[in-house]
Amino acid sequence: MVTVIVNDVEMTARPGERILDIARRNSAHIGFVCDGNGFCQTCKVRVLAGSEFLSPPNDREKNWLSDARLQEGWRLGCQVSVRGEGPIAVITNAEELRRQAFAVINPPAGSSVATNVSSLTTNLTQQIIDQLVGYPWNMLNAIATIGLGRIINPWQSMERFNQWLTDIGKVVEQTLNSPAPAPPSDPLARVRAAADEVRRASE
């Protein structure tokens, strides 16, 4: 099993499993409007550690995410999968925005409302620009590769739709019942510790 940390919560995964599936199984705060078909972008994650243990960006990711965003570690959770023994750490776009909003309302020590508003505004503005610049062409690309039927009805069956609704309910409940944690002094401490453990085990 592979260690994957999503939004500071440690989870186990199998090689080949998608980040979105790992997050959904554990009710992590992540979006999946299109049910993992690769066109809604609500499952975006930023890789904090372990990018070498993940699949390389595929065509769908390259269509939706600019080279600059890929360099910053952004990936589509429904397209990126575990390819190594980890450890891997990601934060979802939904959770990062939530934490930035919490920081505006209740600024952590050493920060101010103004700087936190600036961070949130910069993040949102960049995302809006990315959408406006890429959306028309990328949606045409998505129709060509995924098919119009799957875009109109991504679930394709009542069973999948019911599972989608169930998973959304679990994510919403989990998110509402867990306040945004304060950022740890070293957000990658657990990842480094897990990496050391993997190294020791392989020696």
C-alpha positions in Angstrom: 0.0 0.0 0.0 1.0 3.6 -0.7 0.8 6.5 1.8 -1.1 9.5 0.3 -1.7 12.6 2.4 -4.7 14.6 1.1 -5.4 17.9 2.9 -3.2 16.8 5.8 -5.0 13.5 6.3 -3.0 10.3 5.8 -4.7 7.7 3.6 -3.7 4.4 2.0 -3.9 3.7 -1.7 -3.1 1.0 -4.2 -0.6 1.6 -7.1 -2.6 2.8 -10.1 -5.4 4.4 -8.1 -6.4 7.9 -9.0 -6.0 10.7 -6.5 -9.7 11.6 -6.9 -10.7 8.0 -6.1 -8.5 8.0 -3.0 -10.0 11.3 -1.8 -13.6 10.3 -2.6 -13.2 7.0 -0.7 -12.1 8.9 2.4 -14.6 11.8 2.0 -11.9 14.3 1.5 -12.8 17.9 0.5 -12.6 17.6 -3.3 -14.8 18.4 -6.2 -16.0 15.9 -8.8 -18.9 17.6 -10.7 -18.1 15.6 -13.9 -17.7 12.3 -12.0 -14.0 12.1 -12.9 -14.3 12.4 -16.7 -11.7 15.2 -16.9 -13.6 18.3 -18.0 -15.0 20.1 -14.9 -11.7 20.8 -13.2 -13.3 20.8 -9.7 -10.9 18.0 -8.7 -7.8 20.1 -9.1 -5.0 19.3 -6.6 -1.6 20.8 -5.9 1.1 18.3 -5.3 3.2 19.3 -2.3 5.5 16.2 -2.3 6.0 13.0 -4.1 5.4 14.1 -7.7 7.9 11.5 -8.8 5.5 8.8 -7.6 2.6 10.1 -9.8 1.8 9.5 -13.4 3.0 12.2 -15.8 0.5 14.8 -17.0 -1.7 13.4 -19.8 -3.4 15.2 -22.7 -6.5 16.2 -20.7 -4.4 17.8 -18.0 -2.3 19.6 -20.6 -5.4 20.9 -22.2 -6.9 22.4 -19.0 -3.7 23.4 -17.1 -1.1 25.7 -18.5 2.6 24.8 -18.4 3.0 27.3 -15.6 0.3 25.7 -13.5 1.7 22.3 -14.1 5.1 23.5 -13.0 3.5 24.8 -9.8 2.3 21.3 -9.1 -1.3 21.6 -10.2 -2.9 18.4 -11.5 -6.4 17.0 -12.2 -7.2 14.6 -9.5 -9.3 12.4 -11.9 -6.4 12.0 -14.3 -3.3 11.7 -12.0 -2.6 8.3 -10.5 -0.2 6.7 -8.1 2.8 5.1 -9.9 5.3 4.5 -7.1 5.6 3.7 -3.4 5.1 7.2 -2.2 4.8 9.0 0.1 2.7 11.6 -1.7 1.1 14.8 -0.3 -1.5 17.0 -2.1 -3.9 19.7 -1.2 -7.1 20.0 -3.1 -8.1 23.3 -4.8 -11.4 23.2 -2.9 -9.6 22.9 0.5 -7.0 25.5 -0.3 -9.7 28.0 -1.2 -11.6 27.1 2.0 -8.5 27.6 4.1 -7.7 30.9 2.5 -11.3 32.0 3.2 -11.0 30.9 6.9 -7.7 32.9 7.1 -9.5 36.0 6.1 -12.2 35.5 8.7 -9.8 34.4 11.4 -6.2 35.4 10.5 -3.5 33.0 11.8 -0.8 34.4 14.1 1.7 36.4 12.1 -0.7 37.3 9.3 -3.3 40.0 8.7 -6.7 40.2 7.1 -5.2 42.3 4.3 -2.5 39.8 3.3 -5.0 36.9 3.5 -7.6 38.8 1.4 -4.8 39.4 -1.1 -3.8 35.7 -1.3 -7.4 34.6 -1.7 -8.1 37.3 -4.4 -4.9 36.4 -6.3 -5.7 32.7 -6.3 -9.3 33.3 -7.5 -8.3 35.9 -10.1 -5.7 33.5 -11.6 -8.2 30.7 -11.7 -10.8 32.9 -13.5 -8.2 34.0 -16.0 -7.2 30.4 -16.6 -10.8 29.5 -17.3 -11.5 32.5 -19.6 -8.4 31.9 -21.6 -8.7 28.2 -22.0 -12.4 27.3 -21.6 -13.8 27.6 -25.2 -11.0 25.7 -26.9 -10.6 23.2 -24.1 -14.3 22.4 -24.0 -14.3 21.7 -27.8 -11.3 19.4 -27.1 -13.2 17.7 -24.3 -16.2 17.1 -26.6 -13.9 15.6 -29.2 -12.1 13.3 -26.8 -14.8 12.4 -24.3 -17.9 12.8 -26.4 -20.9 15.1 -26.0 -23.1 12.4 -24.4 -20.6 11.9 -21.5 -20.4 15.7 -21.0 -24.2 16.1 -20.9 -24.6 13.0 -18.7 -21.3 12.1 -17.1 -22.8 9.5 -14.9 -24.2 7.3 -17.7 -26.3 5.2 -15.3 -28.6 5.7 -12.3 -26.3 3.6 -10.2 -23.3 5.9 -10.9 -25.5 8.9 -10.4 -26.6 7.6 -7.0 -23.0 6.8 -6.0 -22.0 10.4 -7.0 -24.8 11.8 -4.9 -23.8 9.6 -1.9 -20.2 10.6 -2.2 -21.0 14.3 -2.5 -23.2 14.0 0.7 -20.3 12.4 2.6 -17.8 15.0 1.4 -20.1 17.9 2.4 -20.8 16.3 5.8 -17.1 15.6 6.5 -16.1 19.1 5.4 -18.8 20.9 7.5 -17.9 18.8 10.6 -14.2 19.5 10.4 -13.0 23.1 10.8 -10.0 24.1 8.7 -6.9 23.1 10.6 -4.2 25.6 11.4 -1.3 25.2 9.0 1.4 23.0 10.6 4.8 24.5 11.3 6.3 22.1 8.8 3.5 20.9 6.4 5.7 18.2 4.9 7.0 16.8 8.2 4.9 13.6 7.9 5.8 13.2 4.3 9.5 13.4 5.1 9.1 11.0 8.0 7.2 8.5 5.8 9.9 8.9 3.0 12.6 8.1 5.6 10.6 5.0 6.7 10.4 3.8 3.1 14.1 4.3 2.6 15.0 2.4 5.8 12.7 -0.4 4.8 14.4 -0.8 1.4 17.9 -0.8 2.8 
